[in-house]
Amino acid sequence: MTQPLLVDAGPLVALLSERDRHHQWARQAFARATSPTRTCEAVLSEAWYLLRLTRRGQTALLEFIERGLVSVDFALSSELAAVRRLVTRYRDRPMSLADACLVRMAELYDEAAVLTLDSDFTIYRKNGRQVIPLIAPFA
């Protein structure tokens, strides 16, 4: 994968939890990534919570950030109006904060694909009507 990669909580959890049913898929997806993956703090918060029952998952998540394997490249305070617009647009879903931040990141990093396990990303659109490129087991 040479395109920028935006990572959702699901693939992070799957990668760091050997018991996750998508563990092998996540390992392969991350192994193919050639550029640093980007995410937001809302995604990390979700992943942190979901990894709470794993033996080393939370520690490994922090190590990923420390080693630069995952970079946090989003400031919600700077993008609040755009995120609010997305949450309002998808209020019938409802859209999580992490999903809204990732959609906004897809708008900011136009060539990026979203690495996700969340099928809602097949519904979400960037810049109004543009399909977001996905890397997912269902894509």
Secondary structure, DSSP 8 states (H G I E B T S, - for coil): --S-EEE-HHHHHHHH-TTSTTHHHHHHHHHH--S-EEE-HHHHHHHHHHTTTSSSHHHHHHHHHHTTSEEE---HHHHHHHHHHHHHHTTTS---HHHHHHHHHHHHSTT-EEE-S-GGGGT-EETTTEE--EE-TT-
